[in-house]
Amino acid sequence: MSINGVEKRPVGIDELLYRVRAGYERIVPREAYEAAQGGEALLVDIRYAALRERDGLIPGALVVERNELEWRLDPQGSHRATEATSHDLRVVVICNEGYASSLAVESLRRLGLHRATDLVGGFQAWRADGLPVTSEGGAKA
């Protein structure tokens, strides 16, 4: 593949994840829980509805469908969530197992959300650590 006369080889998903994750520090469930409890982080659940219905919600997490994430969290955007107050906001993106969230973080960082990170192991790790889960009450953007 040639881009502007420079040969570029395709990058597989494993290599892409490695490159993306090398650019920031990921967070473990207990640390994310404590940061959210202390008002130091906004937890953002990007899992699709069927997973949220099956497995439950993280109390207090903002639910944002992945395809709306950038529009809801861009502090300069016309469709931003009320929680998207600043580029300094510490956002912890949560998917099901911690893969899609890494790619979402890359996108948020490109928008200037320089403190965006994701949850190692995703929702499944959160639940396995015995952290709060409910069948009700996630805030939806």
C-alpha positions as CSV (number, residue, x, y, z in Angstrom):
1,M,0.0,0.0,0.0
2,S,1.4,3.4,-0.9
3,I,0.3,6.7,0.7
4,N,1.8,9.9,-0.7
5,G,4.5,7.8,-2.4
6,V,5.6,6.1,0.9
7,E,5.0,2.4,1.2
8,K,2.9,1.5,4.2
9,R,2.3,-2.1,5.3
10,P,-1.0,-3.1,6.8
11,V,-1.2,-3.2,10.6
12,G,-3.0,-6.1,12.3
13,I,-5.3,-5.4,15.2
14,D,-2.9,-6.9,17.8
15,E,-0.2,-4.5,16.6
16,L,-2.6,-1.6,16.5
17,L,-3.8,-2.3,20.1
18,Y,-0.1,-2.5,21.2
19,R,0.7,0.9,19.6
20,V,-2.4,2.6,20.9
21,R,-2.0,1.3,24.5
22,A,1.7,2.4,24.5
23,G,0.5,6.0,24.4
24,Y,-1.3,6.1,27.7
25,E,-1.6,4.3,31.1
26,R,-4.6,2.0,31.5
27,I,-6.5,1.7,34.7
28,V,-7.5,-1.4,36.8
29,P,-11.0,-1.8,38.1
30,R,-10.4,-1.0,41.8
31,E,-8.4,2.2,40.8
32,A,-11.3,3.2,38.5
33,Y,-13.9,2.6,41.2
34,E,-11.9,4.7,43.7
35,A,-11.4,7.5,41.2
36,A,-15.0,7.6,40.3
37,Q,-16.1,7.5,44.0
38,G,-13.7,10.4,44.7
39,G,-15.1,12.5,41.9
40,E,-11.8,12.3,40.0
41,A,-13.0,10.3,37.0
42,L,-16.1,9.8,34.8
43,L,-16.8,6.2,34.0
44,V,-18.2,5.8,30.5
45,D,-19.8,2.5,29.5
46,I,-19.7,1.9,25.7
47,R,-21.1,-1.7,25.7
48,Y,-24.0,-2.3,23.5
49,A,-27.5,-2.6,24.9
50,A,-27.7,-6.4,24.9
51,L,-24.6,-6.7,27.0
52,R,-25.9,-4.1,29.5
53,E,-29.2,-5.9,29.7
54,R,-27.5,-9.3,30.2
55,D,-24.8,-8.3,32.6
56,G,-26.0,-5.1,34.3
57,L,-24.6,-1.6,34.7
58,I,-22.0,0.1,36.8
59,P,-23.8,2.5,39.1
60,G,-23.1,6.1,38.2
61,A,-21.4,5.3,34.8
62,L,-22.5,7.3,31.9
63,V,-23.8,5.1,29.1
64,V,-22.8,6.2,25.7
65,E,-23.2,4.0,22.6
66,R,-19.8,3.6,20.9
67,N,-21.0,5.2,17.7
68,E,-21.9,8.4,19.7
69,L,-18.9,8.6,22.0
70,E,-16.9,11.3,20.3
71,W,-20.0,13.5,19.9
72,R,-21.0,13.1,23.5
73,L,-17.6,13.6,25.1
74,D,-16.1,16.4,22.9
75,P,-16.3,19.5,25.2
76,Q,-16.6,21.7,22.1
77,G,-19.2,19.6,20.4
78,S,-22.8,20.7,19.8
79,H,-24.1,17.3,21.0
80,R,-21.9,16.9,24.1
81,A,-23.2,15.3,27.3
82,T,-23.5,17.6,30.2
83,E,-20.6,15.7,31.9
84,A,-18.3,16.7,29.0
85,T,-17.1,19.8,30.7
86,S,-13.4,20.0,29.8
87,H,-10.5,18.5,27.8
88,D,-8.9,17.9,31.3
89,L,-11.8,15.5,32.2
90,R,-10.5,12.1,33.3
91,V,-12.6,9.7,31.3
92,V,-12.4,5.9,31.9
93,V,-13.9,4.1,28.9
94,I,-15.4,0.7,29.7
95,C,-16.3,-2.0,27.1
96,N,-17.0,-5.6,27.7
97,E,-13.4,-7.0,27.9
98,G,-11.1,-4.1,27.4
99,Y,-10.4,-4.2,23.7
100,A,-12.8,-1.8,21.9
101,S,-12.3,0.7,24.7
102,S,-8.6,1.0,23.9
103,L,-9.5,2.1,20.3
104,A,-12.1,4.5,21.7
105,V,-9.5,6.1,23.9
106,E,-7.3,6.7,20.9
107,S,-10.1,8.6,19.3
108,L,-10.9,10.6,22.4
109,R,-7.3,11.6,22.8
110,R,-7.2,12.8,19.2
111,L,-10.1,15.1,20.3
112,G,-7.9,16.6,23.0
113,L,-9.2,14.5,26.0
114,H,-5.6,13.9,27.1
115,R,-6.6,12.1,30.3
116,A,-8.8,9.5,28.7
117,T,-8.0,5.9,29.5
118,D,-9.7,2.6,29.6
119,L,-10.4,-0.2,32.0
120,V,-8.1,-3.2,31.8
121,G,-10.4,-6.3,31.3
122,G,-13.5,-4.1,30.8
123,F,-16.8,-4.7,32.5
124,Q,-16.0,-8.4,33.0
125,A,-12.9,-7.5,35.1
126,W,-15.0,-5.0,37.1
127,R,-17.6,-7.6,37.9
128,A,-15.0,-10.3,38.7
129,D,-13.4,-7.9,41.2
130,G,-16.7,-7.8,43.0
131,L,-17.3,-4.1,42.3
132,P,-20.8,-2.7,42.3
133,V,-23.1,-3.8,39.4
134,T,-26.8,-3.1,39.2
135,S,-29.6,-4.0,36.7
136,E,-30.9,-0.4,37.0
137,G,-29.8,3.2,36.8
138,G,-27.0,4.0,34.4
139,A,-27.1,7.6,33.2
140,K,-27.6,7.7,29.4
141,A,-26.1,10.5,27.3
